[in-house]
């Protein structure tokens, strides 16, 4: 483990840390299970109750970057190629490249689940 050195490395590290804290919070609040399944009912309830207290979601332009950071970091951590992850998810490498770059403004929950489950399956294979 080493600390970031360049401004770009610091940005990547800060973005990754921010995302992992968001993911941890989502799991702690019951919004997403450790297997990647999203509890949409719970998510809608939290959004509704938050709105009642005046708390709204962050700006939408931040969301693709959060997912992009997660996928890039997990792929690097597991030392797998874009091609391999795309194959496991069932989408093209070009599609995954767009996800990792944050160019997709919307990623559906089905695609997110496929990405998350593929990453977890690869992780289990590596640690088995």
N, C-alpha and C positions, 0 to 999 in steps of 0.2 A: 504494500500500500504506500502511495506517495501523495503528497499534496499537489494541487494544481500549481502551475507555474505561470503560464501566459494568461492574459485576459480572457481569451477564448476558452481555455481549459477551466478557468474559474467560473465562467458563465455556464459551461456544461455541467460542472460539479454542483453549482448552486441550483440549476434547473432540475437535476436528478434528485438532489436532496429534497427539494420542494415537492416533487412528484411522489417520492416514496413516503413522505409524511402524509400527503393527501391519500395515498392508497392505504396506509396504515389507519388513518382516520376513518376511511370508508369501511374498512373491515371492522373496526371497533364499534362503529355505529350501526352495524348490521346491514349496510348498503350493498356490500359485495362479500361473498364468502371466499374462503381461501382457495376454493376450486375455480374461482372466476365467475360464478353465477351471480348475476345482478338481481337484487330483490327490487324490482321496479315499483311495487306497491309501497315499500318502505321509503324508497327515494322520493316518490310523489308526496308521501305523507310529510317527510322532512322539508321538502320544498314548500308545501302548503303552510305548514306550521311556522317555518322561517319567515315566509312572506307576511304572516299575521303579526309577527314581531318587527317587521320592517327590514328583515335581512334578505337580500336577494343574491343570486349567484354572481360570481365574478364575470367580467366581460367575456363574451363568447370567443373572442379572438385568442384567448389564452388556452382554451381547451385542446385544440390540435397540437399545440406545442407540448402540453403535458403528456399526451399519448405518445407523441414522437420521441420525447425524451425517455419515456419508460421503455419503449421498444428498442431503441438504440442501446440503452444501458443494459438491458437484459440480454440482448444479443451479444454484446461485447463481454459481459460477465460469463456467459455460457460458451463463448468462443465459437459461435456458429455464424454461418454466412447468411446474407439476405436470401439467397437462393434456397438454402435449406429451410429457413423459417417460412418463407413463402410457400414452399412445397408442403410443409406440415399444416399450414393454415388453409391451403387450398386456393390461394390466389396467386397472381403473377408476381414476379420479382419487381416489375415496374410499379405495380400497385403498392407493394410494401415499401418501395423507395419513396413513393409519394407520402405514405403514412409517416415514415421516419423523418421526412423533411418538413412535416407540418403543412404540406400543400393541400391535404384534404381538409375541408372546413367542417365536415360532418362524418363521423364514423358511427355506424349503427351498432346497437348493442350486440347483435348477432356476430358482426365482424370482430368487435372487441372481445367477445367471449372466445371466439376461435383463436385469436392471437394469444390471449391469456392462457387458455387451456393448452395450446401448443407449447408455449414457453414452460409451463409447469410440467408437461409430459417430458420435455427434453431435460429439464432439471432432474426429474426423477430417474431418468435413464442414466444420466451422468453420475448420480449419487448412489445408484443401485449396485 
